[in-house]
C-alpha cells in the first residue's frame, strides 16, 4: 500500500529503515524526533535524497500543512522528479544483492590482508 510506505518513512526514521527505503526506491519525507535523527535527516536533505518536514524553530512543533508541503515536494512538484532520480540511482546500488555481496567480499579481503600484515 503506497500510503503505508509514506507513513512509515515520515514517522519512523531509524537508520536501517532509511537504508531499506532507499534500497526499494522510496522517496523519503523525514520527521526527526529523537537523538541523532536530526543530523541524519539534514545529511540526507543536503544530498537531495530526502525532504524534512518543516518545524517551528522555537518549540519544534509542526502542522499537518507542514507534512503536506513536504509530501508534495517529493511526490508532485517539479522537485519531486529530482528526488525520484536520486533515489532510483541509490536503489540500483543499495538494492543490488550482487553489489552488496561484492562489498562484503572486499571488506573481508581487506580484513584478511590487514591481519596477515599485523602477524608479520
Secondary structure, DSSP 8 states (H G I E B T S, - for coil): -HHHHHHHHHH---HHHHHHHHHTT--EEE---STTHHHHHHHHHHTTSEEE----TTT----HHHHHHHHHHHHTSHHHHHHHHHHHHHHHHHT-HHHHHHHHHHHHHHHHHHHHHHH-
